[in-house]
Amino acid sequence: MTASPSGPPSTTDAVAEADAGMPWRALRRHRPFLLLCGEQAASSVGRQITALALALLAVTRLHAGPFGASALLALTYLPGAVLSPFAGVLADRARLRPLTVTLTALQVVVVGSVPLAGAFGRLSLPHLYAVAALSGALTWTLSVALQAALPRVVPPGQLLAGNSALTGARTAGQIGGPALGGVLVGLVGASPALLAGSAAYAVEAVLLFALPAALNRPADTGGGRGPRFAGLCEGFAVVRAEPVLRRQVLAGAGFNLGSGAADALFVLYAGRELKLAPWQLGCVYATFSVATVAGVVLAGRFATTIGLYRATRICALAAAFSIFLVPAASLGLAFPALLAYQLVFGSAATVWAISMTTTQQLIAPPGLQGRVAGFAQAALLTTVPVGALSGGALAAWLGNVPVLTGAAATTVLAAGSFWLPRRRSGRTTPQAPPGT
């Protein structure tokens, strides 16, 4: 299905279609959806172990400084910013099950190359940067493909519940992944610990291979012979025509600019400047995981009560203001301040992300789910490496606290754009599907 000259289906139509959703309890017996949940948990464990081990290898073994650590983070996002629109065309026109299995199998090889190089004494920073970039490209391409797959696995009325459950599965990996990674790094070292990351990706590939054969058919059955550039333009046209999607993308991109800078500096700032003990840093990250669980639990009820768009606006602003707690931690009570930051940010950002993704899936036409997701993801990811690299460079010149304060102010301005007056377009914003 391609976009018509008059634009994509209205959000009112999408919400009306969502009324046909099956009860939430049925998802627990829905095998394809349960496979996706398992895949999300395994993928999250693999990513957490990989991110922790790569960062520790760069900082402790290869002596990377603030800019080097920021560059490692930036390289995990940059490929997604460049490739996501093309990944969207691929997700709509390719057979999704073989595509997702291939992407995950390649992750096993890419991540496994690090312990192999370590065993032969050939590990270097350029190798870590290459692994971060390749792994990021595979991760974000798979992300687009799975966003396009979910509306083909569950009905529209269960997208909010489905996105909440998938976020919960990822959170389970975020809770167990760092702990497992930390134990493995302590026992065998950072490089061999990446073998566990490869094993998690292998489990993910097996779960994706078990998805139903229905995903072997392309979603866009009529557009596969069209030019690639035309396919890219179709995804952009949907976002441009829908005011809600357009504002979500612009606000999210601005938010990621500031949060990318804050994330790149967080471990360095907490460890060297605030002098948090390792157990305290572990508790800070664990608090984020607990807050994410709270966000998953609250997302459905909150969005159903006040509407998806209102939930997005409120939670975006709450998440943005919470970042001011990070530079404020330098004034005293650093540990409680960072705990409070992770608690507010984790819960608010989770509800925001679930609401945004569900809104996007409800609005996008079936044959364009991948292209809309790819364009939106590219716009959101482009500013992350810019923020990370800028934050690292400015922190080396100005110091961590001024840069973190500026990063928080940037996120507030971006989230505040949700509250600017909107021109009336005759279309209603999507509400949470009933029965979630």
QUITATA-V145667 format. One line per field, one symbol per residue. ss: DSSP state (A for helix, B for strand, O for the rest). phi: phi as a letter, one per 30 degrees, with the letter a starting at -180 (. if undefined). psi: psi as a letter, one per 30 degrees, with the letter a starting at -180 (. if undefined). A space follows every 10 residues. Layout:
BEGIN
ss: ???
phi: ???
psi: ???
END
This chain:
BEGIN
ss: OOOBOOBOOO AAAAAAAAOO OOOAAAAOOO AAAAAAAAAA AAAAAAAAAA AAAAAAAAAA AOOOOAAAAA AAAAAAAAAA AAAAAAAAAA AAAOOAAAAA AAAAAAAAAA AAAAAAAAAO OOOOAAAAAA AAAAAAAAAA AAAAAAAAAA AAAOOAAAAA AAAAAAAAAA AAAAAAAAAA AAAAAAAAOA AAAAAAAAAA AAAAAAAAAO OOAAAAOOOO OOOOOOOAAA AAAAAAAAAA AOAAAAAAAA AAAAAAAAAA AAAAAAAAAA AAAOOOOAAA AAAAAAAAAA AAAAAAAAAA AAAAAAOAAA AAAAAAAAAA AAOAAAAAAA AOOAAAAAAA AAAAAAAAAA AAAAAAAAAA AAAOOAAAAA AAAAAAAAAA AAAAAAAAAA AAAAAAAAOA AAAAAAAAAA AAAAAAAAAO OOOOOOOOOO OOOOOO
phi: .cddedjded dddddddddd dddeddddcc eedddddddd dddddddddd dddddddddc cchdcedddd ddddddcedd ddcedddddd ddccdddddd ddddddeedd dddddddddc icdadedddd dddddddddd ddddddddde dccbdedcdd dddddddddd dedddddddd dddddddbjd dddddddddd dddedddddd dddeddcddc dccdcddddd dddddddddd dceddddddd dddddddddd ddddcddddd ddcdhddedd dddddddddd ddeddddded dddddcjddd dddddddddd dddddddddd dkhedddddd eddddddddd dedddddded dddddedbed dddddddddd dedddddddd ddddddccjd dedddddddd ddddddddcd ecddciccdd cdddid
psi: klklffllkl feeeeeeffg llleffffgj eeeeeeeeee eeeeeeeeee eeeeeeeeee eghkaeeeee eeeeffeeee eefeeeeeee eefljeeeee eeeeeeeeee effefeeefg ggkleeeeee eeeeeeeeef eeeeeeefee ffellefgee eeeeeeeeee eeefeeeeee eeeeeeefle efffeeeeee eeeeeeeeff llffffkkei ffgfflkeee eeeeeeeeee fjeeeeeeee eeeeefeefe eeeefeeeee eeefhkleee eeeeeeeeee eeeeeeefee eeeeefkeee eeeeeeeeee effffeffff flheeeeeee eeeeeeeeee eeeeeeeeee eeeklefgee eeeeeeeeee fefeeeeeee eeeeefefle eeeeeeeeee eeeeeffffk kkkkffkkkk lkklg.
END
